[in-house]
Amino acid sequence: MSREEKITSVLENMHKVEVMDKYIKSFGNKVRGEEIRAAVKEVFGADLNYTSEKNYGSQLSNYNTSVMESLRTSLNVDSNSSELDTQIMAMTKNEVMDRYIEVHDYSLTGAQSRVLINQIFGVNLDGISSLEHSKVSIYSKGQWILQGDTDLLIVSSSLDDVELYIATTDYFEVTSGSKQFPESLKQKLLSSGFSYDADLNQYVYRNPTNESVPDAFKGQVLGSVLGTIAELTT
């Protein structure tokens, strides 16, 4: 086995977050936003530049407190002042990310970068990494983030992240002989506030606040989906 093949083999057996951390470390002690976004695209296949350009992703009245305080500092106002918050929320997501990183002296680690990306873009890279080989496909911000030929269920969201959708895959129909959702999953989704769209054969949830669906709720839904897959594959 050649050196390149050995490296490829090692990388294939690492979690994506570990690969991302190594990728970011390769840039040295100072890492800029564009380099972090390049790492995300290379490792996860998620194009944050595209998400920013299209203004897809989290719809929020304000970002997380730490983000808002850092952006205020970057605009030379008191970190507790809200006078320029409208200007901050009108910025592209890339600009918000770049300003935050600059305020923090370009010193973010891979883990800190992933937290920031989730706060700004609504892309939970740690969560995505944990779902590798789980037989769940993820479609988010207009892009496939996870997708495998033998995946059973699809979790997707609207471009603004206000709606969630759960659907079955073609492979699910092949293996089960039906497009019908398992009864246990149906009940869990309905009790969580989803409704069934018969035309598209998918369950739909819309956040009543018209803001992006919180991570905690997404985690609850994914737990139900993973539990169902465990039942189907054991």
Secondary structure, 3 states (H helix, E strand, C coil): CCHHHHHHHHHHCCCHHHHHHHHHHCCCCCCCHHHHHHHHHHHHCCCHHHHHHHCCCCCCCCCCHHHHHHHHHHCCCCCCCCCCHHHHHHCCHHHHHHHHHHHCCCCCCHHHHHHHHHHHHCCCHHHHHHCCCCCEEEEECCEEEECCCCCCEEEEECCCCCEEEEEECHHHHHHHCCCCCCHHHHHHHHHCCCEEECCCCEEEEECCCCCCCCHHHHHHHHHHHHHHHHHHCC
